[in-house]
Amino acid sequence: QVQLVESGGGLVQPGGSLRLSCAASGIIFVASSMGWYRQAPGKERELVASITTGSFTNYADSVKGRLTISRDNAKSTVYLQMNSLKPEDTAVYYCSTSWLARRYWGQGTQVTVSS
């Protein structure tokens, strides 16, 4: 059974930082590309960052230079380091992967950027 469990969300002031974690099980993590998505109220879910099995990364233009995705294959965990956060980064953040032709999602973690 595939499980993706996110943690690390919360309330932070503008300019602050958070680190999200996503622990994966039920997949061969080292063979899986991983992604972080987010969904703000009233908006569609969007890809924020992705990382391949070879640790090549890709970012949405809106987060380049502020967010960094990384992975620890020994821990089957993917991270999203979020710096210089803005109010428009407020959203539910989801970890996701595709495994055996199915897409899987975590339960999401809320990030709120507000003073």
C-alpha positions in Angstrom: 0.0 0.0 0.0 1.4 3.3 -1.1 1.5 6.0 1.6 2.8 9.6 1.4 2.7 11.4 4.7 3.5 15.2 4.8 4.5 17.2 7.8 6.0 20.6 8.6 3.3 23.0 7.7 2.1 25.9 9.9 1.7 29.6 10.3 4.6 31.8 9.4 5.1 35.5 8.9 6.0 37.0 5.5 9.7 36.5 4.9 9.9 33.5 7.1 10.9 29.9 6.4 9.4 26.4 6.7 10.6 23.0 5.8 8.0 20.4 4.6 8.7 16.7 4.7 7.1 13.8 2.9 7.8 10.2 4.0 7.0 7.6 1.4 6.2 3.9 1.8 5.0 1.2 -0.4 7.1 2.3 -3.4 10.7 1.8 -4.4 11.6 5.4 -3.5 15.0 5.5 -5.2 13.2 4.7 -8.5 10.5 7.3 -8.0 10.4 10.9 -9.2 8.6 13.1 -6.5 6.7 16.3 -6.6 5.3 19.0 -4.4 2.0 20.6 -5.4 -0.1 23.3 -3.8 -3.7 24.4 -3.9 -4.9 27.7 -2.7 -8.6 28.4 -1.9 -10.5 28.9 -5.2 -7.6 27.9 -7.3 -6.5 24.8 -9.2 -3.8 22.6 -7.8 -0.4 23.5 -9.3 3.0 21.9 -9.5 5.5 23.8 -7.3 8.7 21.6 -7.6 9.7 18.2 -8.7 12.8 16.0 -8.4 13.8 13.1 -10.5 15.5 9.8 -9.5 18.8 11.5 -10.4 18.0 14.5 -8.3 17.4 16.8 -11.2 15.0 19.5 -10.1 12.3 21.7 -11.7 10.4 24.7 -10.2 7.4 26.8 -10.9 8.5 30.3 -11.9 6.7 31.8 -8.9 9.0 30.0 -6.4 12.4 29.9 -8.2 15.1 31.1 -5.9 12.9 30.7 -2.7 11.9 27.1 -2.5 14.3 24.1 -2.8 13.3 20.5 -3.2 15.6 17.7 -2.1 15.4 14.0 -1.4 17.0 11.5 1.1 16.8 8.1 -0.5 18.0 6.4 2.7 15.0 7.8 4.6 12.5 7.6 1.6 11.7 11.2 2.2 11.4 14.3 0.0 11.7 17.8 1.4 10.6 21.3 0.4 12.7 24.1 2.0 10.6 27.3 1.8 12.4 30.6 2.3 11.3 34.2 1.9 7.7 33.2 2.1 5.0 35.4 0.8 1.3 35.6 1.6 0.6 34.3 -1.9 2.4 31.0 -0.9 -0.6 30.3 1.4 -2.0 27.0 0.3 -2.4 23.3 1.2 0.8 21.6 0.0 0.7 18.0 -1.3 3.4 15.5 -1.9 2.8 13.3 -5.0 4.4 10.5 -7.0 3.4 8.2 -9.9 4.0 4.5 -9.2 2.9 1.6 -11.5 0.8 3.9 -13.7 -1.1 5.4 -10.8 -0.7 8.8 -9.2 -0.7 9.0 -5.4 -1.2 12.0 -3.2 -0.5 12.7 0.5 -3.1 14.1 2.8 -1.7 17.6 2.5 -0.3 20.1 5.0 -1.5 23.7 5.4 1.0 26.5 5.0 -0.3 30.0 6.0 1.8 33.1 5.5 0.4 36.0 7.4 1.4 38.7 9.7 
